[in-house]
Amino acid sequence: MDNSQNLANLPSPLALAYLGDARHALFIRRLLVSRGLSRSGELNREALKYVTAEAQAEAYLRIEDRLNEDERAMFGYASNSTHLNKPKHASGKEYRTATGFEAVIGMLDYLGNQDRIDELLTLAHGE
């Protein structure tokens, strides 16, 4: 993808972050179920270790050097957005990093690149 033209044709970075958040949560839910967890309370507690802004920022740092040019560009667009509302338990930097992480995953989902999503999320979560 030529990032100057084709990234402009995608939905907004924040819309992609919204999509990426859902796709990441689904990956984590599948991961936890595959580990044999079955009780909803336990699943929800464990999921919080992965889906908070702080955890997503850490996950991004584990894959940052593996991103291609388009993925890096999307991360930059999303993390530099001016319309971010920081949650009370994360720093501004963590929240921006998490938003960029989600936008990368959302972009890949929107483009139908499920193999790349699985590759990055597996690397991000050490599975």
Buried (B, 14 or more C-beta within 10 A) or exposed (E): BEBEEEBEEBBEBBBBBBBBBBBBBEBBBEBBEEEEBEEEEEBEEBBEEBBBBBBBBBBBEEBBEEBEEBBBBBBEBBBEBEEBEBEEEBEEEBBBBBBBBBBBBBBBBBBEBEEBBEBBBEBBBEE
